[in-house]
Amino acid sequence: MEYHNPLTPNIDQVDYETLKAICLDLQDKVSKSIKVEQTLIQTRNELDAELNRFRLMQEFGDMALRTTSIDAFGEITAEYFSAIFNLPKIAIYRFFPHQREGKLLYAFGFTNDISTHKLVIPPEKLPAGAMIFPPIRACGSYLEFLQLSTFLVSPLHNPGEQCIGLIVAGATTEDAKYFDPIDDKVLSSFNVMTRNAGLILQHILTTFQLEQEIEERKGVETQLRQSQQALENSNEELESKVKLRTLELMNANAELQKEIEDRKHIESQLADRAAELMRSNADLEQFAYVASHDLKAPIRNISSFVQLLQLKLQGLLDEETQEYMQFTVSAVHQINNLIEDLLHYARVGQNDAAIDLVDLNTTVNVVKEHLLTMIEEQKAEIHCQDLPRIKANSGQMLQLFQNLVENAIKFRKADQPPVVRIQTTQEGDYYRIVLQDNGIGIAPEYRDKIFAIFQRLSLSNPYGGTGVGLAICKRIMERHHGRIWVESEEGQGSRFFLEFPC
């Protein structure tokens, strides 16, 4: 028995119009079936692409977490972003706290040097999440130097939602010939990818900072250990030096104690010697004074008797005997002068000399009066500036200046009259008085000797003198707590310096 589907019309019974309708219906069903199949294939391809993206995103997370440097992170991130989103150019920027300028962390695929351009985006212009350019232009104008015709852009956030970087992935007009246009369906994946990248970047930065702090602490600990060791070594060395120095000080102290005892003994001997010398000097001064005083009467007698002999024997003596008599008179006169000078020298050492306020201008005027005859005979000139008033013994000041002025006139040059200039200056706590002459001068070897008693420039000099005058001057200056010295060259005159306390 032949089977017949009741739903299928019998062809023999179907007319042309019915058959045409059936064909059109079948054609429509086939077309819809093909579209459904194409949609299913497209959906499957999109799902495969999305699964591949998430697989690469997971792989990126594993790889990026293993990196130990920011440079390595930038390289891996750029490679995975390019592979996942099929875009040829990647630029990664890093933002620092309190700085508006972004620093290029890594660039991938660019033929032009974008590191020379500064990325400055105001905070309000930063995108909150992943965006496509075009059409979005929130920060597109700030990225024109990248020369991208289309790109994805998204900030990198740390766990505290602070922006620490920016990722740009895109293509130029030339790249668009070889790469598919950006589909907005990838925005969610790009957002997830940049979110992970921001967390990983913050993790690397925190790890790097912690490692830096650990290294710094290790360095500090090493320095502390070294300092402690150096301190211990220094303490040991110091203790050793202290012990050694203590021993040296003990030895030095013992030597010093012995030296102090020796010095005390020497000082005692010196004190005894000084006392003995003072007694001896006092005795000598007393002896000189007494001897000089006692010798004056016999000398006067000798001088008188010689002069009487000359008168009584006048005209009875031959020339040679008269010459001998004259030598005797001269010698007696010289002895008398010497005795007078010795008396003056001895009197200077006595402590009963009165100290008054002495006007040295008056003293010099009196000297001029005393030496008036000598000044006129030698046609001498004496020029004196205004001199100070000092505390001194007036008689000794008169003797001091008279001796110096008399010497200046006596030791003159034969071809010119003597000129004496007396000047004064104040040097700190001292008055300095200078007596300058134009006489014969003093040879260097005699500058100190002339102030010693009985010292003369030459035993055969024609100027005479006892050799006591300058010794008296020095003694007077010492008694007045001053000093005297001379500056001179032979034939160039002399400058005698006197210093008195103010």
C-alpha positions as CSV (number, residue, x, y, z in Angstrom):
1,M,0.0,0.0,0.0
2,E,1.5,3.4,-1.0
3,Y,2.0,6.0,1.7
4,H,0.9,9.6,1.1
5,N,1.5,12.5,3.4
6,P,-1.7,14.3,3.9
7,L,0.0,17.6,4.5
8,T,1.8,17.4,1.1
9,P,-0.5,18.4,-1.7
10,N,-0.8,16.1,-4.5
11,I,1.2,17.5,-7.3
12,D,-1.1,16.2,-9.8
13,Q,-3.8,18.1,-8.0
14,V,-1.7,21.4,-7.4
15,D,-2.0,24.2,-9.8
16,Y,0.8,26.5,-10.9
17,E,0.0,29.3,-8.5
18,T,0.0,27.0,-5.5
19,L,3.3,25.5,-6.6
20,K,4.8,29.0,-7.0
21,A,3.7,30.0,-3.5
22,I,5.3,26.8,-2.1
23,C,8.6,27.6,-3.8
24,L,8.7,31.1,-2.6
25,D,8.0,30.0,1.0
26,L,10.8,27.4,0.8
27,Q,13.2,30.0,-0.7
28,D,12.4,32.4,2.2
29,K,13.0,29.7,4.8
30,V,16.3,28.8,3.2
31,S,17.4,32.4,3.1
32,K,16.5,32.9,6.8
33,S,18.3,29.7,7.6
34,I,21.5,31.0,5.9
35,K,21.3,34.3,7.8
36,V,20.9,32.5,11.0
37,E,23.9,30.3,10.2
38,Q,26.0,33.4,9.3
39,T,25.0,35.1,12.5
40,L,25.9,32.0,14.5
41,I,29.3,31.9,12.7
42,Q,29.9,35.6,13.4
43,T,28.9,35.2,17.0
44,R,31.1,32.1,17.3
45,N,34.1,34.1,15.8
46,E,33.4,37.0,18.2
47,L,33.3,34.7,21.1
48,D,36.5,33.0,20.0
49,A,38.2,36.4,19.6
50,E,36.9,37.5,23.0
51,L,38.1,34.2,24.6
52,N,41.5,34.7,22.9
53,R,41.6,38.2,24.3
54,F,40.8,37.0,27.8
55,R,43.3,34.2,27.5
56,L,46.0,36.7,26.4
57,M,44.9,39.1,29.2
58,Q,45.3,36.3,31.7
59,E,48.7,35.5,30.2
60,F,49.6,39.2,30.4
61,G,48.7,39.3,34.1
62,D,50.9,36.3,34.8
63,M,53.8,37.6,32.8
64,A,53.6,41.2,34.0
65,L,53.5,40.1,37.7
66,R,56.9,38.3,37.2
67,T,58.6,41.5,36.0
68,T,61.0,43.2,38.4
69,S,61.5,46.5,36.6
70,I,59.3,49.3,35.2
71,D,61.1,49.1,31.8
72,A,60.3,45.3,31.5
73,F,56.7,46.0,32.5
74,G,56.4,48.7,29.8
75,E,57.8,46.3,27.1
76,I,55.5,43.4,28.1
77,T,52.4,45.7,28.4
78,A,53.0,47.2,25.0
79,E,53.5,43.8,23.3
80,Y,50.3,42.3,24.8
81,F,48.1,45.4,24.2
82,S,49.2,45.3,20.5
83,A,48.5,41.6,20.2
84,I,45.2,41.6,22.1
85,F,43.6,44.6,20.3
86,N,45.4,44.2,17.0
87,L,46.8,47.7,17.0
88,P,50.3,48.5,15.7
89,K,51.2,51.5,17.9
90,I,51.2,51.6,21.7
91,A,52.3,54.5,24.0
92,I,52.5,54.1,27.8
93,Y,52.9,57.2,30.0
94,R,53.4,57.4,33.8
95,F,52.2,60.2,36.0
96,F,53.9,61.3,39.2
97,P,52.2,62.7,42.3
98,H,51.9,66.5,42.3
99,Q,53.1,66.7,38.6
100,R,50.8,67.4,35.7
101,E,53.4,66.3,33.1
102,G,53.4,62.6,32.0
103,K,56.6,60.8,31.4
104,L,56.9,58.4,28.5
105,L,57.4,54.9,30.0
106,Y,57.5,52.9,26.8
107,A,56.7,53.4,23.0
108,F,55.9,50.6,20.6
109,G,55.6,50.7,16.8
110,F,56.2,54.5,16.3
111,T,58.6,55.5,13.6
112,N,58.8,59.1,14.9
113,D,60.5,60.0,18.2
114,I,57.6,60.9,20.6
115,S,59.9,61.1,23.6
116,T,60.7,64.7,22.8
117,H,57.1,65.8,23.3
118,K,55.7,66.5,26.7
119,L,52.3,65.1,27.6
120,V,50.4,67.7,29.7
121,I,46.7,66.9,30.2
122,P,44.6,68.8,32.8
123,P,43.1,66.4,35.3
124,E,39.5,67.3,34.2
125,K,40.4,66.3,30.6
126,L,41.6,62.8,31.6
127,P,39.1,60.1,30.6
128,A,37.4,58.2,33.4
129,G,37.7,54.9,31.5
130,A,38.4,53.4,28.1
131,M,37.4,55.6,25.1
132,I,37.7,55.5,21.4
133,F,39.1,58.4,19.2
134,P,37.3,59.4,17.1
135,P,34.5,60.3,18.0
136,I,35.5,61.1,21.6
137,R,37.7,64.2,21.8
138,A,38.0,64.7,25.6
139,C,41.8,64.5,25.5
140,G,42.4,64.0,21.8
141,S,43.9,67.4,21.2
142,Y,46.5,66.7,23.8
143,L,47.6,63.6,21.9
144,E,47.9,65.0,18.4
145,F,51.7,64.7,18.5
146,L,51.2,60.9,18.3
147,Q,49.8,61.4,14.7
148,L,47.2,58.6,15.2
149,S,44.0,58.7,13.1
150,T,42.2,56.3,15.5
151,F,43.1,55.0,18.9
152,L,41.9,53.6,22.2
153,V,42.9,55.5,25.3
154,S,42.4,54.8,29.0
155,P,44.0,55.9,32.3
156,L,45.9,53.6,34.6
157,H,44.6,53.7,38.2
158,N,46.1,52.4,41.4
159,P,43.9,50.7,44.1
160,G,43.2,54.1,45.5
161,E,41.7,55.2,42.1
162,Q,44.5,57.7,41.6
163,C,45.6,58.1,38.0
164,I,49.2,56.9,37.8
165,G,49.5,56.5,34.0
166,L,47.9,56.5,30.6
167,I,47.8,53.9,27.7
168,V,47.2,54.9,24.1
169,A,46.7,52.1,21.5
170,G,46.0,53.1,17.9
171,A,46.9,53.3,14.2
172,T,47.8,55.9,11.7
173,T,46.0,56.5,8.4
174,E,48.6,54.4,6.6
175,D,48.2,51.6,9.2
176,A,44.4,51.5,8.6
177,K,45.1,49.9,5.2
178,Y,46.4,46.8,6.9
179,F,44.4,46.7,10.2
180,D,40.7,46.4,11.0
181,P,39.0,49.5,12.4
182,I,38.5,49.6,16.1
183,D,35.2,48.1,17.2
184,D,33.5,49.6,20.2
185,K,32.9,46.1,21.5
186,V,36.5,45.9,22.6
187,L,36.0,48.8,25.0
188,S,35.1,46.6,27.9
189,S,38.1,44.3,27.3
190,F,40.4,47.4,27.0
191,N,39.0,48.7,30.2
192,V,39.6,45.5,32.1
193,M,43.1,45.2,30.5
194,T,44.1,48.8,31.6
195,R,42.6,48.2,35.0
196,N,44.9,45.2,35.5
197,A,47.8,47.0,34.0
198,G,47.3,49.9,36.5
199,L,47.2,47.5,39.5
200,I,50.3,45.6,38.3
201,L,52.2,48.9,37.7
202,Q,51.3,50.1,41.2
203,H,52.4,46.7,42.5
204,I,55.8,47.0,40.7
205,L,56.2,50.6,42.0
206,T,55.4,49.6,45.5
207,T,57.7,46.6,45.3
208,F,60.5,48.7,43.8
209,Q,60.0,51.3,46.6
210,L,60.0,48.7,49.3
211,E,63.1,47.1,47.8
212,Q,64.7,50.5,47.7
213,E,63.8,51.1,51.3
214,I,65.1,47.7,52.2
215,E,68.4,48.4,50.4
216,E,68.6,51.8,52.0
217,R,68.0,50.2,55.4
218,K,70.5,47.5,54.7
219,G,73.0,50.3,53.7
220,V,72.1,52.2,56.9
221,E,72.5,49.0,58.9
222,T,75.9,48.3,57.2
223,Q,77.0,51.8,57.9
224,L,75.8,51.5,61.5
225,R,77.7,48.2,61.9
226,Q,80.8,49.8,60.3
227,S,80.4,52.9,62.5
228,Q,79.9,50.7,65.6
229,Q,83.0,48.6,64.7
230,A,85.0,51.8,63.9
231,L,83.8,53.2,67.3
232,E,84.8,50.1,69.1
233,N,88.2,50.2,67.4
234,S,88.5,53.9,68.1
235,N,87.6,53.3,71.8
236,E,90.1,50.5,72.0
237,E,92.7,52.7,70.3
238,L,91.8,55.6,72.5
239,E,92.0,53.5,75.7
240,S,95.4,52.3,74.5
241,K,96.5,55.9,73.8
242,V,95.1,57.1,77.1
243,K,97.0,54.4,79.0
244,L,100.2,55.2,77.0
245,R,99.6,59.0,77.5
246,T,98.9,58.5,81.2
247,L,102.2,56.6,81.6
248,E,104.0,59.4,79.6
249,L,102.3,62.0,81.7
250,M,103.3,60.2,84.9
251,N,106.9,60.0,83.7
252,A,106.7,63.6,82.5
253,N,105.2,64.7,85.8
254,A,108.0,63.0,87.6
255,E,110.6,64.7,85.4
256,L,108.7,68.0,85.8
257,Q,108.7,67.6,89.5
258,K,112.4,67.0,89.5
259,E,112.9,69.9,87.1
260,I,110.7,72.1,89.4
261,E,112.8,71.1,92.4
262,D,116.0,71.8,90.4
263,R,114.6,75.2,89.3
264,K,113.6,76.0,92.8
265,H,117.1,75.2,93.9
266,I,118.6,77.3,91.0
267,E,116.1,80.1,91.7
268,S,117.2,80.0,95.3
269,Q,120.8,80.2,94.2
270,L,120.0,83.0,91.8
271,A,118.1,84.9,94.4
272,D,121.1,84.5,96.8
273,R,123.4,85.5,94.0
274,A,121.2,88.5,93.0
275,A,121.1,89.6,96.6
276,E,124.8,89.2,96.8
277,L,125.2,91.2,93.6
278,M,122.9,93.9,94.8
279,R,124.9,94.1,98.0
280,S,128.1,94.1,96.0
281,N,126.8,96.8,93.6
282,A,125.6,98.8,96.5
283,D,129.0,98.4,98.1
284,L,130.7,99.3,94.8
285,E,128.5,102.3,94.3
286,Q,129.2,103.4,97.9
287,F,132.9,102.7,97.4
288,A,133.0,104.6,94.1
289,Y,131.1,107.5,95.6
290,V,133.3,107.6,98.8
291,A,136.5,107.1,96.8
292,S,135.6,109.7,94.2
293,H,134.6,112.1,97.0
294,D,137.7,111.5,99.0
295,L,140.0,111.8,95.9
296,K,138.7,115.2,95.0
297,A,140.6,117.0,97.9
298,P,144.0,115.4,97.1
299,I,143.6,116.1,93.4
300,R,142.7,119.7,94.0
301,N,145.8,119.9,96.2
302,I,148.0,118.4,93.4
303,S,146.5,120.7,90.9
304,S,147.1,123.7,93.1
305,F,150.7,122.7,93.9
306,V,151.5,122.1,90.2
307,Q,150.1,125.5,89.3
308,L,152.1,127.2,92.1
309,L,155.2,125.4,90.9
310,Q,154.5,126.7,87.4
311,L,154.3,130.3,88.7
312,K,157.4,130.1,90.9
313,L,159.5,128.4,88.3
314,Q,158.3,130.5,85.4
315,G,161.2,131.4,83.3
316,L,163.6,129.0,85.1
317,L,162.6,125.8,83.3
318,D,163.7,124.6,79.9
319,E,161.1,123.9,77.2
320,E,161.1,120.1,77.8
321,T,160.5,120.5,81.6
322,Q,157.7,123.0,80.9
323,E,156.1,120.5,78.5
324,Y,156.3,117.9,81.3
325,M,154.6,120.3,83.7
326,Q,151.8,120.9,81.2
327,F,151.3,117.2,80.8
328,T,151.0,117.0,84.6
329,V,148.4,119.8,84.7
330,S,146.4,118.1,81.8
331,A,146.5,114.7,83.6
332,V,145.4,116.2,86.9
333,H,142.5,117.9,85.0
334,Q,141.5,114.7,83.3
335,I,141.6,112.8,86.6
336,N,139.4,115.5,88.2
337,N,136.9,115.2,85.3
338,L,136.9,111.4,85.7
339,I,136.2,111.7,89.5
340,E,133.4,114.1,88.8
341,D,131.9,111.7,86.3
342,L,132.2,108.7,88.7
343,L,130.5,110.8,91.3
344,H,127.6,111.5,88.9
345,Y,127.5,107.8,87.9
346,A,127.3,106.7,91.6
347,R,124.6,109.3,92.4
348,V,122.4,108.0,89.6
349,G,122.2,104.6,91.4
350,Q,121.0,106.1,94.7
351,N,117.3,105.7,95.5
352,D,116.7,109.1,97.1
353,A,116.3,110.9,93.8
354,A,113.0,112.9,93.9
355,I,110.5,112.3,91.1
356,D,108.5,115.3,89.8
357,L,106.6,116.3,86.7
358,V,109.5,117.6,84.5
359,D,109.0,119.9,81.5
360,L,111.7,118.7,79.1
361,N,111.5,122.0,77.1
362,T,112.7,123.8,80.2
363,T,115.4,121.1,80.6
364,V,116.7,121.7,77.0
365,N,116.7,125.5,77.5
366,V,118.9,125.1,80.7
367,V,121.2,122.8,78.8
368,K,121.6,125.5,76.1
369,E,122.5,128.0,78.8
370,H,125.1,125.6,80.4
371,L,126.7,125.0,77.0
372,L,126.4,128.5,75.7
373,T,130.1,129.1,75.4
374,M,130.6,125.8,73.6
375,I,127.7,126.5,71.3
376,E,129.0,129.9,70.3
377,E,132.6,128.7,69.8
378,Q,131.5,125.8,67.5
379,K,128.7,127.9,65.9
380,A,126.3,125.0,66.8
381,E,122.6,125.0,66.0
382,I,120.1,123.3,68.3
383,H,116.5,122.9,67.0
384,C,114.0,121.5,69.4
385,Q,110.3,120.6,68.8
386,D,107.8,120.8,71.6
387,L,108.7,118.1,74.1
388,P,106.4,116.4,76.6
389,R,106.1,116.7,80.4
390,I,107.2,113.4,82.1
391,K,107.5,112.1,85.7
392,A,111.3,112.1,86.3
393,N,114.1,113.5,88.4
394,S,114.8,117.0,87.1
395,G,118.6,116.9,87.9
396,Q,119.1,113.6,86.1
397,M,117.1,114.8,83.1
398,L,119.4,117.8,82.9
399,Q,122.4,115.6,83.0
400,L,121.0,113.2,80.4
401,F,120.3,115.9,77.8
402,Q,123.4,117.8,78.6
403,N,125.6,114.7,78.0
404,L,123.9,114.0,74.7
405,V,123.9,117.5,73.4
406,E,127.5,118.0,74.5
407,N,128.6,114.8,72.7
408,A,126.7,115.9,69.6
409,I,128.7,119.2,69.5
410,K,132.0,117.6,70.6
411,F,132.0,114.8,68.0
412,R,131.5,117.2,65.0
413,K,132.9,117.1,61.5
414,A,135.9,119.4,60.9
415,D,134.4,121.0,57.8
416,Q,130.9,122.0,59.0
417,P,129.3,123.4,62.2
418,P,127.3,121.0,64.3
419,V,123.5,120.8,64.0
420,V,121.4,119.1,66.6
421,R,117.7,118.3,66.1
422,I,115.4,117.1,68.9
423,Q,112.0,115.6,68.0
424,T,109.4,113.6,69.8
425,T,106.5,111.2,69.0
426,Q,104.2,109.1,71.1
427,E,104.4,105.4,70.4
428,G,101.6,103.7,72.4
429,D,102.4,104.0,76.1
430,Y,105.8,105.6,75.5
431,Y,107.2,108.9,74.4
432,R,110.0,108.5,71.9
433,I,112.5,111.4,71.7
434,V,115.2,111.5,69.0
435,L,118.4,113.5,69.1
436,Q,119.9,113.7,65.7
437,D,123.3,115.2,64.8
438,N,125.4,115.7,61.7
439,G,128.6,114.6,63.4
440,I,131.2,111.9,62.7
441,G,128.8,109.0,63.3
442,I,129.6,105.7,65.0
443,A,130.8,102.5,63.5
444,P,128.4,99.5,63.8
445,E,130.8,97.6,66.2
446,Y,130.6,100.4,68.7
447,R,126.8,100.9,68.9
448,D,126.4,98.8,72.0
449,K,129.9,99.3,73.5
450,I,129.5,103.1,73.9
451,F,127.0,102.7,76.6
452,A,129.4,100.7,78.8
453,I,131.4,102.6,81.4
454,F,134.9,103.7,80.5
455,Q,134.3,102.8,76.8
456,R,135.6,105.3,74.2
457,L,135.6,105.1,70.4
458,S,139.4,105.1,70.4
459,L,142.1,105.6,73.0
460,S,143.9,108.0,70.6
461,N,140.8,110.0,69.5
462,P,141.3,113.8,69.6
463,Y,138.0,114.5,71.2
464,G,138.9,113.6,74.8
465,G,136.3,112.5,77.4
466,T,136.2,110.0,80.2
467,G,134.1,107.3,78.6
468,V,131.5,107.6,81.4
469,G,129.0,110.1,79.9
470,L,126.8,107.6,77.8
471,A,127.1,105.0,80.6
472,I,125.5,107.7,82.9
473,C,122.8,108.3,80.2
474,K,121.9,104.6,80.1
475,R,121.8,104.3,83.9
476,I,119.5,107.3,84.1
477,M,117.1,105.7,81.5
478,E,117.1,102.4,83.3
479,R,116.3,104.2,86.6
480,H,113.3,105.8,84.8
481,H,112.1,102.5,83.3
482,G,113.0,103.6,79.8
483,R,115.6,102.7,77.3
484,I,118.3,104.3,75.1
485,W,119.8,103.2,71.8
486,V,121.6,104.6,68.8
487,E,121.3,104.3,65.0
488,S,124.3,105.5,63.1
489,E,126.8,104.9,60.3
490,E,130.3,106.1,60.4
491,G,130.6,109.6,58.8
492,Q,126.7,109.9,58.5
493,G,125.8,111.4,61.9
494,S,124.0,109.7,64.8
495,R,120.4,109.4,66.0
496,F,120.0,108.7,69.7
497,F,116.6,107.3,70.8
498,L,115.1,107.8,74.2
499,E,111.9,106.1,75.3
500,F,110.0,107.2,78.5
501,P,106.8,105.7,79.9
502,C,103.8,108.1,79.4
